[in-house]
Amino acid sequence: MISLYIQRILGVDQSESFDYKLVNQILPIDLKIYIKKIACYPQLVNKEIYDKADTICLTGKKEKSIKLTVKDKVFINLLVCEAKRMTSLLFLSKAIADHLK
């Protein structure tokens, strides 16, 4: 889910096979802002943004959400960094393929 969201915000994936409304249901806005800042503007992430991104919804309803621990947030940071790296490689391979045509 996070890797597809990163591909979408970086403009690489415009796939019709994935329902992006699901991202809005599962990831609260504060967590989406946190993920986008890590991926696009990591120098702008501060403690306030970090503290706001503290829950994730399980079913799209706020009453069924879990609170993220520091360990969970570190894992999300690693997922975002890896997704950004994979997206950059995907962009590079598309650019090389287009150049060779």
C-alpha positions in Angstrom: 0.0 0.0 0.0 2.7 2.5 1.0 4.8 1.7 -2.1 1.8 2.3 -4.4 1.1 5.5 -2.6 4.7 6.6 -3.1 4.6 5.7 -6.8 1.4 7.8 -7.1 2.8 10.9 -5.4 6.0 10.8 -7.3 4.0 10.5 -10.6 5.4 7.1 -11.8 2.3 4.9 -11.4 -0.9 5.8 -13.0 -2.4 2.3 -12.7 -6.1 1.8 -13.0 -5.9 -1.6 -11.3 -5.4 -0.2 -7.8 -8.2 1.6 -6.0 -6.6 4.7 -4.5 -9.7 5.5 -2.5 -8.6 2.6 -0.2 -5.5 4.6 0.7 -7.7 7.4 1.9 -9.7 5.0 4.0 -6.8 3.2 5.7 -4.2 5.9 6.1 -5.3 9.0 8.2 -4.4 12.3 6.7 -1.7 13.0 9.3 0.0 9.7 8.5 -0.3 10.4 4.7 1.3 13.9 5.3 4.1 12.2 7.3 4.7 9.6 4.5 4.7 12.2 1.8 7.1 14.5 3.8 9.5 11.5 4.3 9.4 10.6 0.6 9.5 14.1 -0.9 10.8 16.5 1.7 12.6 14.6 4.4 14.4 17.8 5.6 11.0 19.3 6.6 10.0 16.4 9.0 9.9 17.7 12.5 8.7 16.4 15.9 5.2 17.9 15.4 4.6 16.1 12.2 6.1 12.9 13.7 3.9 13.1 16.7 0.7 13.7 14.7 1.2 10.5 12.7 0.3 8.2 15.5 -2.6 6.0 14.3 -3.5 3.8 11.4 -7.1 2.7 10.6 -7.8 -1.0 10.2 -11.2 -0.8 8.5 -11.5 2.8 7.5 -13.3 3.7 10.7 -11.7 5.7 13.4 -13.1 3.5 16.2 -11.1 0.6 14.8 -7.7 2.1 14.6 -4.4 1.2 16.3 -1.9 3.5 17.8 1.6 3.3 16.3 4.6 2.8 18.5 8.1 4.2 17.8 9.1 0.8 16.4 6.1 1.0 14.0 7.1 4.5 12.8 10.7 3.4 12.3 9.4 0.5 10.2 7.2 2.9 8.2 10.3 5.1 7.6 12.2 2.1 6.2 9.2 1.2 4.0 9.0 4.7 2.6 12.7 4.9 1.9 12.7 1.5 0.2 9.6 2.4 -1.8 11.2 5.7 -2.9 14.3 3.8 -4.0 12.2 1.2 -5.9 10.2 4.0 -7.5 13.3 5.8 -8.6 14.6 2.7 -10.2 11.3 2.1 -11.9 11.4 5.7 -13.3 14.9 5.1 -14.5 14.1 1.9 -16.3 11.1 3.6 -18.0 13.3 6.5 -19.1 15.9 4.1 -20.5 13.3 2.1 -22.3 11.8 5.2 -23.8 15.2 6.4 -24.9 16.0 3.2 -26.6 12.8 3.1 -28.7 
